Amino acid sequence: MAIFAHPDDVDFGCSGTIASWTAEGTHVTYCVLTSGQKGTHDPKMTAAKMAATREREQRAAGEAVGVKGFVFLGHQDGELEATMKLRGEVCRVIREHRPDLVFTNDPWGHYQIHPDHRVAGWAALDGIIAARDHLFFPEQLKGGKLRKHRVGHVLLFGSRDPNAWFDISGTIDKKIDALSAHVSQVGGRRGFAGRMRWWAKNTGSAWDLGAAEAFRYIELG
Ligand SMILES: [Zn+2]
């Protein structure tokens, strides 16, 4: 599962790695916390229209890398706050989908100035901790439909302090396809694909990989 702030965060952060895992049969679900309602410079665009566009784009981008499940929590772009309510929503999604591993924004990233990226990382990590014990959000477990769930692994993308690199030289084209599905965000940006290839190459250069994505890996007991 990937839990992230805005449509497109996952595609910049880890869609190359996800593409290689789905090709081997891994089931991946996206949990998108906001709908990117403020991602426009068009004064005539409304938040509701933008949300519909960006959810549709995220679905297309996910499908380009073999993602089968999509959860849109629909929070307001730019207004995400680390509340118990949000933590409970993320906890519920984790208990419903029962992922072995979660990708999310690195909330510790120094110089991470976007509040939603910080809050998304906190909400994902706090939700992971809550999901694993029955006395957190016990109302979710009443009736027996949901069970507590323990996530074993976390990969933080956008990290300034990575300790894990994945070779995406076989899936960089799919990553670019996924990114290009966000037409409202990257459409018409000249040289975009070339810049993405350079970024992936630069990330992989320390390990002699033609293209890579870097993460902070946390193993949870
Ligand atoms: Zn973002």
Boltz pocket constraint, residues with backbone or C-beta under 6 A from the ligand:
constraints:
  - pocket:
      binder: B
      contacts: [[A, 5], [A, 6], [A, 7], [A, 8], [A, 9], [A, 114], [A, 117]]
      max_distance: 6.0
